[in-house]
Amino acid sequence: MKNIRNFAIIAHINHGKSTLSDRFIQICNNLSSHEIKNQMLDTMELEQERGITIKAQSVRLDYTAKNKNQYQFNLIDTPGHTDFSYEVSRSLSACEGALLIIDASQGIEAQTIANFHIASKMQIKIIPILNKIDLPHVRPEKITKEIESIIGIKSNNILQCSAKTGLGVPYILEYITNNLNPPCGNPDSELQALIIDSWFDNYLGVIILVRIKNGYLKQGVKIKIMSTQEIYSVVHMGIFTPEKTNIKSLKCGEIGWIACSIKKIHGALVGDTITLASRASQKMLPGFKKISPKIFASIFPIVSEKYTSLKDSLKKLNYNDSSFFYEPENSYALGMGFKCGFLGLLHLEIIQERLEREYKINVIVTSPTVMYEVLTKDRIIMHIQSPSQIPEKKYILELREPIALCYILFPSEYLGKIITLCNEKRGTQINLLYYDMNVMLVYELPMAEIILNFFDRLQSISKGYASLNYKFKFFKKTSSVIIKTLVNKTVLDALTCIVHKNYIHIYSQKIIAKLKKLIPRQQFDIVIQTSINNQIIAKGTVKQLRKNVLSKCYGGDVSRKKKLLKKQKIGKKRMKQIGNFCLPQEVFFSILDVKK
């Protein structure tokens, strides 16, 4: 165990974690630049194309140090986006150290600070590394002072490298051997193995990435998942080098994978503890929690015949992603589809892209919503995923919305505009910190405001220099209301939404104006209305098409013309009463598509 080093790589999104992992693999496996491909640990096509890590990845490397000692490195490359922060925390709990990567051209960002605080709470060794120092116009001295100012790490403890060219990377490997502690644990104790990640394999079932905290694990033994008390046999086990390699056992302190013919990914959740069925540990490892979705959106196939294919595709995606949730939904406007839950907007985008790219299904995704809390007059607390689930007003004592604690880091010149934006979004300022030329704003903001267009506007105001990190904090009483949209007195369920009272009239005017543009004209008037508690608050009309019944009258008696007009008027009145009008689905696609 004394020559094992377990460490994770953490950073803000796109700061070079996966590239540094590639360089470690190249040096330890003695590969040439032609033999290594970029982002070797990012196996998903979407990860490679977007240049981001979505799932935590692991690799075991054998490293010969300058003192000729052999070391076993277990490296975990973690996701960088705030949507996947729980995966980061579980990966860090499997390690004794963390490499905190900071882009020398971008400087320290909000997610960097969040990851630093997660690692600090776990009391693991943090090695800060300034990456991309090969880029022109980079000023490492300025960034190291910024790091010292914001997170308190002394500048002489900050390493520098270029993961792309390999400059400084061999020194980092030596630094790891000399400065990271080996794993501690009792090889003779009851087995305690932490589940770092899990994914579904068509042949092996659920594959579980584990870190052996105490005891040891052999192929063929029976294990118990402690949160569910389910018992399975270890059929296969191995490590990644980065290729999948089978082995017969995992010793205390090591990281590897096991396959136990588990059929569903929910049988092995991230953060859970594995022990032996015959000699079970009585204590779970700390930190386990079941992840619940933060935002919700409905997904419908554009071609209704693709419903079964969509159902099968979502089932497969759910096999690999326990944080993704879906259930059938039937909409009057859009037909059969699914209500889905996600960790955040990036998570939603990834699911949508995978449906369209991997499964060749074109889908419509409705605007995302957040989970609300309802306190009824019977003092029952309900959690609501969509407006249609909210009970009638007479049963509600209090409607509460989710509030997030937001950390916004940006150059000080944009302070005024960003404070204005936060106040406009109904935020409450908690703190304001100055770090040299940068400012950290801490705000409590409604989650509904964040997922709407907050990040886009923040980037626009700051010219791309602002970074945002947020986490759910609590539910708070809100003055939001349910707005229903009606066309010819028929409620369009797909357009029912929860809107804060400050935006009622703005929302109503916008939705009516958009529908008036999109709805094709008919032989009778089409009335569009928005209502709150059955009270109409706004109205618009798509005017009827007028047929010129006098076109064949070339003069003659005026009474003939009056007779034709009267007949037309009676026909229009009857048509208005019995006219059956169906909105084209394209109207909903144009309004609801989250990308638009």
C-alpha positions in Angstrom: 0.0 0.0 0.0 2.9 2.4 0.7 3.6 2.8 -3.1 -0.1 3.5 -4.1 -1.1 7.0 -4.9 -4.9 7.7 -5.5 -5.7 11.2 -6.8 -8.4 13.0 -8.8 -8.1 15.8 -11.3 -10.6 18.6 -10.6 -11.1 21.9 -12.4 -13.6 24.3 -14.0 -15.1 22.9 -17.3 -12.6 23.0 -20.2 -9.5 23.9 -18.2 -7.5 20.9 -19.4 -8.2 17.9 -17.1 -8.5 15.3 -19.7 -5.5 16.6 -21.7 -3.3 16.3 -18.6 -4.7 12.8 -18.0 -3.6 11.9 -21.6 -0.1 13.2 -20.9 0.2 11.1 -17.7 -0.9 8.0 -19.6 1.6 8.7 -22.4 4.6 9.1 -19.9 3.7 6.2 -17.7 2.9 3.8 -20.6 5.9 5.1 -22.6 3.8 5.9 -25.6 4.8 8.0 -28.6 2.8 11.0 -29.6 1.5 9.0 -32.6 0.2 6.2 -30.3 -1.9 8.3 -28.0 -5.2 9.9 -29.0 -6.7 13.0 -27.4 -9.0 12.6 -24.4 -8.3 8.9 -24.0 -10.5 8.7 -20.8 -13.4 10.5 -22.4 -14.9 7.4 -24.2 -18.3 8.9 -25.1 -18.4 10.5 -28.5 -20.2 13.5 -27.1 -17.5 14.0 -24.5 -14.8 14.1 -27.1 -16.7 16.4 -29.4 -17.7 18.9 -26.7 -14.3 18.6 -25.0 -15.9 18.0 -21.7 -16.0 15.1 -19.2 -19.5 13.9 -18.4 -18.8 10.7 -16.4 -16.0 10.2 -13.9 -13.2 8.1 -15.5 -10.4 6.0 -13.9 -7.1 4.6 -15.0 -4.3 2.7 -13.2 -0.8 3.6 -14.2 2.6 2.1 -13.2 5.2 4.8 -12.7 8.9 4.4 -12.2 10.2 7.3 -10.1 13.7 8.8 -10.4 14.6 6.9 -7.2 13.8 3.7 -9.2 10.8 2.8 -7.0 7.7 1.5 -8.7 4.5 3.4 -7.9 0.8 2.5 -8.7 -1.1 5.6 -9.7 -4.9 5.4 -9.6 -6.1 8.5 -11.4 -9.7 9.7 -11.6 -10.7 12.3 -14.2 -13.8 14.1 -12.9 -16.6 16.1 -14.6 -16.0 19.9 -14.5 -19.6 21.1 -14.7 -21.6 22.1 -11.7 -24.4 19.7 -12.8 -22.2 16.8 -11.9 -20.8 18.1 -8.6 -22.0 15.0 -6.6 -19.9 12.7 -8.9 -16.9 15.0 -8.1 -17.4 14.7 -4.3 -17.7 10.9 -4.5 -14.5 10.7 -6.7 -12.6 12.9 -4.2 -13.7 10.7 -1.3 -11.9 7.8 -3.0 -8.6 9.7 -3.1 -5.9 11.0 -0.8 -5.1 13.9 -3.1 -6.5 16.2 -5.8 -4.8 18.1 -8.7 -6.6 21.4 -8.9 -6.1 22.6 -12.6 -6.4 26.3 -13.4 -6.3 27.6 -16.9 -3.5 30.2 -17.1 -5.4 32.1 -19.8 -8.7 32.2 -18.0 -7.7 32.4 -14.3 -9.6 31.1 -11.4 -13.3 30.5 -12.0 -16.4 29.8 -9.8 -16.4 26.0 -10.3 -12.7 26.0 -9.4 -13.5 27.6 -6.1 -16.4 25.2 -5.5 -14.2 22.1 -6.2 -11.5 23.5 -3.9 -14.0 23.8 -1.0 -15.3 20.3 -1.6 -11.7 18.9 -1.5 -10.8 21.1 1.6 -13.9 19.7 3.5 -12.7 16.2 2.8 -9.2 17.2 4.2 -7.3 15.7 1.2 -4.1 17.1 -0.1 -4.6 19.7 -2.9 -1.9 20.3 -5.5 -2.7 23.4 -7.5 -1.5 23.4 -11.1 -1.4 26.3 -13.6 -2.1 24.8 -17.0 -1.7 26.1 -20.6 1.4 28.2 -19.8 2.6 27.7 -23.4 -0.2 30.1 -24.7 0.9 33.5 -25.9 0.1 36.6 -23.6 -0.3 34.4 -20.5 0.9 36.0 -17.3 1.5 33.2 -14.7 2.6 35.7 -12.0 -0.7 37.5 -12.2 -2.8 34.3 -12.0 -0.7 32.8 -9.1 -1.3 36.0 -7.1 -5.0 35.7 -7.9 -5.0 32.1 -6.6 -3.2 33.1 -3.4 -5.7 36.0 -2.9 -8.9 33.9 -3.6 -8.3 30.5 -2.2 -5.2 31.1 0.0 -2.7 28.8 -1.5 0.9 30.2 -1.4 2.3 31.0 -4.9 5.4 29.0 -4.3 3.2 25.8 -3.9 1.6 26.2 -7.3 3.0 24.0 -10.1 3.1 25.1 -13.7 2.7 23.0 -16.9 1.4 22.7 -20.4 -0.6 19.5 -20.7 -0.7 20.0 -24.5 3.0 20.0 -25.0 4.0 18.0 -21.9 6.1 20.9 -20.4 6.4 20.4 -16.7 4.3 17.2 -16.6 7.2 14.8 -15.5 7.9 17.1 -12.5 4.2 16.8 -11.5 4.5 13.0 -11.5 7.5 13.2 -9.2 5.8 15.7 -7.0 2.8 13.3 -6.6 5.1 10.5 -5.4 6.8 12.7 -2.8 3.9 14.8 -1.5 0.7 12.6 -1.6 0.1 10.2 1.2 -0.4 6.5 0.5 -3.9 5.1 1.2 -4.7 4.2 4.8 -7.0 1.2 5.6 -7.0 -2.2 7.3 -6.5 -5.1 4.8 -7.6 -7.6 7.5 -10.8 -5.7 8.4 -14.4 -6.3 7.0 -14.7 -5.2 3.3 -15.7 -1.6 2.8 -15.7 -0.6 -0.9 -16.9 2.8 -2.1 -18.9 3.0 -5.4 -17.3 5.8 -7.4 -19.3 5.3 -10.5 -21.4 2.8 -12.4 -22.6 2.2 -16.0 -24.4 -0.4 -18.0 -22.7 -2.9 -20.3 -24.8 -4.9 -22.8 -22.9 -8.1 -22.0 -21.8 -7.8 -18.3 -24.8 -5.8 -16.9 -23.9 -2.9 -14.5 -20.2 -2.3 -14.2 -19.2 -0.7 -10.8 -16.1 1.4 -10.3 -14.9 0.9 -6.7 -12.2 2.0 -4.2 -11.3 -0.6 -1.6 -11.3 1.3 1.7 -10.9 -1.7 4.0 -10.4 -5.4 3.5 -9.9 -6.9 0.0 -12.1 -8.3 -2.8 -11.8 -11.5 -4.8 -13.5 -12.8 -7.9 -16.3 -15.2 -7.2 -17.2 -14.0 -3.7 -20.7 -12.8 -2.7 -21.1 -9.1 -2.0 -23.8 -7.0 -0.4 -24.9 -3.5 -1.5 -25.4 -1.9 1.9 -28.2 0.6 1.1 -30.4 -2.0 -0.6 -29.1 -5.2 1.3 -29.1 -7.0 -2.1 -26.6 -9.8 -2.5 -24.7 -10.5 -5.8 -21.7 -12.6 -6.9 -18.6 -11.0 -8.4 -18.5 -12.5 -11.9 -15.8 -10.4 -13.4 -13.4 -7.8 -12.1 -10.5 -5.7 -13.5 -8.8 -2.3 -13.9 -8.4 0.2 -16.7 -4.9 0.8 -18.0 -6.7 2.7 -19.9 -7.8 -0.5 -21.7 -10.2 -2.8 -19.7 -8.0 -5.5 -18.2 -9.3 -8.5 -16.1 -7.7 -9.3 -12.7 -8.5 -11.8 -9.9 -8.5 -9.5 -6.9 -8.4 -5.9 -5.6 -6.4 -5.2 -2.5 -6.9 -2.5 0.2 -6.3 1.0 -1.2 -6.8 0.0 -4.9 -9.3 1.2 -7.5 -10.9 -1.1 -10.1 -14.2 -2.3 -11.6 -16.4 -5.3 -10.8 -19.4 -6.8 -12.7 -22.0 -8.8 -10.7 -24.7 -9.4 -13.3 -26.8 -6.5 -11.9 -29.6 -5.7 -14.3 -30.4 -2.2 -13.3 -28.1 0.7 -12.5 -30.3 1.7 -9.5 -28.9 -1.4 -7.9 -25.5 0.2 -7.5 -25.8 3.9 -6.8 -22.8 6.3 -6.7 -21.6 6.8 -3.1 -23.0 3.5 -1.8 -20.9 1.0 0.2 -20.1 -2.7 -0.8 -19.3 -5.3 1.8 -18.9 -9.1 1.9 -22.2 -11.1 2.3 -20.4 -13.6 4.6 -18.5 -11.1 6.7 -20.4 -7.9 6.4 -19.3 -4.5 7.8 -21.9 -3.0 10.0 -21.0 0.6 9.0 -21.6 2.4 5.7 -18.9 4.8 4.4 -20.1 8.4 5.0 -21.4 10.8 2.3 -23.9 8.6 0.5 -27.1 10.2 -0.8 -29.6 9.5 -3.5 -29.4 12.2 -6.2 -32.7 13.8 -7.1 -33.4 15.8 -10.3 -33.2 19.6 -10.1 -35.0 20.5 -13.3 -37.8 18.9 -15.3 -38.8 19.0 -19.0 -41.1 17.0 -21.2 -39.7 15.2 -24.3 -42.0 14.3 -27.2 -41.1 12.6 -30.5 -41.7 14.9 -33.5 -43.0 11.9 -35.4 -45.6 10.2 -33.2 -44.8 6.8 -34.6 -41.4 7.0 -32.9 -42.9 6.9 -29.4 -41.9 3.3 -28.8 -38.3 4.0 -30.1 -38.1 7.0 -27.8 -39.3 4.9 -24.8 -36.6 2.2 -25.5 -33.9 4.9 -26.0 -34.8 6.6 -22.7 -34.7 3.2 -20.9 -31.1 2.6 -22.3 -30.0 6.1 -21.2 -31.4 5.5 -17.7 -29.4 2.3 -17.5 -26.2 4.4 -17.7 -27.4 7.4 -15.7 -29.2 6.9 -12.4 -29.6 10.6 -11.9 -31.8 10.8 -15.1 -35.5 10.2 -14.4 -38.4 9.7 -16.8 -42.1 8.7 -16.7 -44.8 8.5 -19.4 -46.9 11.7 -20.0 -49.9 12.4 -22.3 -50.4 15.9 -23.6 -53.6 17.1 -25.3 -51.3 19.3 -27.6 -48.3 17.1 -28.2 -49.6 13.6 -27.8 -47.7 10.8 -26.0 -44.3 11.6 -24.5 -42.3 11.6 -21.3 -41.8 13.8 -18.3 -38.0 13.8 -17.5 -35.8 14.9 -14.6 -32.3 16.3 -15.0 -29.4 17.5 -12.8 -29.2 20.8 -14.7 -29.4 22.4 -18.2 -26.1 20.8 -19.4 -27.5 17.4 -18.4 -30.7 18.1 -20.3 -28.7 19.1 -23.4 -26.6 16.0 -23.3 -29.6 13.7 -23.1 -31.3 15.5 -26.0 -28.1 15.3 -28.1 -27.6 11.6 -27.4 -31.3 10.9 -28.4 -30.8 12.7 -31.7 -27.2 11.5 -32.4 -27.0 7.9 -31.0 -30.7 6.8 -31.4 -31.6 9.0 -34.5 -34.8 10.3 -32.9 -35.8 13.9 -33.4 -37.5 15.2 -30.3 -39.2 18.4 -29.0 -38.1 19.4 -25.5 -40.4 21.7 -23.6 -39.0 24.6 -21.6 -37.5 23.4 -18.3 -39.2 23.9 -15.0 -38.1 23.4 -11.4 -39.6 21.5 -8.5 -42.0 23.5 -6.3 -43.1 22.7 -2.8 -46.8 23.0 -1.8 -48.0 23.2 1.8 -51.7 22.3 1.8 -54.3 23.5 4.3 -54.1 20.0 5.8 -50.4 20.7 6.5 -49.3 18.1 4.0 -46.1 19.0 2.0 -46.2 18.1 -1.7 -43.3 18.3 -4.2 -44.5 19.4 -7.6 -42.7 18.7 -10.9 -45.1 20.3 -13.3 -47.9 23.0 -13.0 -50.6 20.3 -13.8 -49.8 18.6 -10.5 -50.6 21.7 -8.4 -53.9 21.4 -6.5 -56.6 24.1 -6.7 -55.9 27.4 -4.9 -58.6 26.7 -2.3 -56.5 23.7 -1.0 -53.1 25.6 -0.9 -51.8 27.3 2.2 -48.4 28.2 0.7 -46.5 27.7 -2.6 -42.7 27.6 -2.2 -40.0 27.8 -4.9 -36.5 26.4 -4.8 -33.7 29.0 -3.9 -30.1 28.4 -5.0 -27.0 29.9 -3.5 -25.0 31.4 -6.4 -21.3 32.3 -6.6 -20.5 34.6 -9.5 -16.9 35.5 -10.2 -16.1 38.3 -12.7 -13.8 41.3 -13.4 -14.8 44.3 -11.2 -15.7 46.6 -14.1 -19.0 44.6 -14.7 -20.1 44.8 -11.0 -22.9 47.4 -11.5 -24.5 45.6 -14.5 -24.4 42.2 -12.8 -25.9 43.4 -9.6 -28.7 45.0 -11.7 -29.2 41.6 -13.4 -29.3 39.7 -10.1 -31.9 42.2 -8.6 -34.0 41.9 -11.7 -34.0 38.1 -11.3 -35.4 38.6 -7.7 -32.0 37.9 -6.0 -30.9 38.6 -2.5 -27.3 39.7 -2.0 -25.5 37.6 0.7 -21.9 38.7 0.2 -19.5 40.8 -2.0 -15.8 40.0 -2.0 -13.0 41.8 -3.8 -9.9 39.8 -5.1 -7.5 42.2 -6.7 -9.2 43.0 -10.1 -12.0 40.4 -9.6 -15.2 40.3 -7.6 -17.1 37.4 -6.1 -20.8 38.0 -5.7 -22.8 35.6 -3.5 -26.5 35.8 -4.2 -29.6 33.8 -3.3 -31.6 33.4 -6.6 -34.7 31.5 -7.4 -33.8 28.4 -9.4 -36.6 29.2 -11.9 -34.8 32.4 -12.8 -31.4 30.7 -13.2 -32.6 28.1 -15.7 -34.5 30.6 -17.8 -31.8 32.7 -19.4 -29.7 33.9 -16.5 -26.4 32.4 -17.6 -26.7 33.7 -21.2 -27.4 37.2 -20.0 -24.6 37.0 -17.5 -22.1 36.0 -20.2 -23.5 38.7 -22.5 -23.1 41.5 -19.8 -19.6 40.3 -18.8 -18.4 39.6 -22.4 -17.9 36.0 -21.4 -15.6 36.7 -18.4 -18.1 35.8 -15.7 -18.3 32.3 -14.2 -21.2 30.8 -12.2 -21.6 28.1 -9.7 -24.8 27.4 -7.8 -26.4 24.8 -5.5 -29.9 24.3 -4.1 -30.3 25.8 -0.7 -33.9 25.8 0.5 -37.6 26.3 -0.5 -39.0 29.8 0.1 -42.6 31.1 -0.1 -43.3 32.7 -3.5 -45.9 34.9 -5.1 -45.9 32.9 -8.3 -49.2 31.9 -10.0 -50.3 29.3 -12.5 -51.1 30.8 -15.9 -53.2 28.8 -18.3 -53.4 29.6 -22.1 -56.7 29.0 -23.8 -57.5 28.9 -27.5 -61.2 29.1 -28.3 -61.9 28.3 -24.6 -59.8 25.1 -24.7 -56.9 25.0 -22.3 -53.5 24.1 -23.9 -51.9 22.0 -21.2 -48.5 22.2 -22.8 -48.4 26.0 -22.3 -49.6 26.0 -18.7 -46.8 27.4 -16.5 -45.9 28.9 -13.2 -45.0 32.6 -13.4 -44.0 35.1 -10.7 -46.6 37.9 -10.3 -44.1 40.5 -11.5 -44.1 38.9 -14.9 -47.7 38.0 -15.4 -48.6 40.7 -17.9 -45.3 40.5 -19.8 -45.6 36.7 -20.2 -49.3 36.9 -21.2 -48.6 39.6 -23.9 -45.7 37.6 -25.3 -47.4 34.3 -25.5 -50.5 35.8 -27.1 -48.4 37.8 -29.6 -46.5 34.7 -30.5 -49.6 32.5 -30.9 -51.2 35.2 -33.1 -48.3 35.0 -35.5 -48.2 31.2 -35.6 -51.9 30.2 -35.7 -53.2 30.0 -39.3 -56.3 32.0 -40.0 -59.7 30.3 -40.3 -63.2 31.1 -41.5 -64.0 32.2 -38.0 -62.3 34.3 -35.3 -59.9 32.4 -33.0 -59.7 33.8 -29.5 -56.5 33.4 -27.5 -56.7 34.1 -23.7 -54.5 33.7 -20.6 -56.2 33.1 -17.3 -55.3 32.8 -13.5 -57.8 30.9 -11.3 -60.4 31.0 -14.1 -60.1 34.8 -14.4 -59.1 36.1 -17.9 -56.1 38.5 -17.7 -55.2 39.0 -21.4 -56.9 38.4 -24.7 -56.0 38.4 -28.4 -57.8 37.4 -31.6 -56.7 35.9 -34.9 -59.2 37.5 -37.2 -61.3 35.4 -39.5 -60.7 35.1 -43.3 -63.4 37.0 -45.2 -64.8 35.5 -48.3 -66.1 38.2 -50.7 -69.6 36.9 -51.4 -70.3 40.1 -53.5 -67.6 39.3 -56.1 -70.2 37.9 -58.6 -72.6 40.8 -58.2 -71.8 43.3 -61.0 -74.2 46.0 -59.9 -78.0 45.3 -59.7 -80.4 45.7 -56.8 -78.8 46.5 -53.4 -81.2 44.2 -51.7 -79.5 41.2 -53.4 -76.2 42.2 -51.9 -77.7 42.7 -48.4 -79.3 39.2 -48.6 -76.0 37.6 -49.5 -74.2 39.5 -46.6 -76.9 38.5 -44.2 -76.7 34.8 -45.2 -72.9 34.9 -44.8 -73.3 36.5 -41.3 -75.6 33.6 -40.2 -73.2 31.0 -41.6 -70.3 32.6 -39.8 -72.2 32.6 -36.5 -73.0 28.9 -36.9 -69.4 28.1 -37.9 -68.2 29.9 -34.7 -70.4 27.7 -32.6 -69.7 24.3 -34.2 -66.3 25.0 -35.9 -63.8 22.4 -34.7 -60.3 23.9 -34.9 -57.1 21.9 -34.3 -53.8 23.7 -33.7 -51.0 22.3 -35.9 -48.2 20.7 -33.8 -45.7 23.0 -35.5 -47.2 25.8 -33.4 -46.2 24.1 -30.2 -42.8 23.1 -31.6 -42.0 26.7 -32.3 -43.1 27.9 -28.9 -41.8 25.1 -26.7 -38.5 24.1 -28.2 -36.0 24.8 -25.4 -33.3 25.8 -28.0 -35.5 28.6 -29.3 
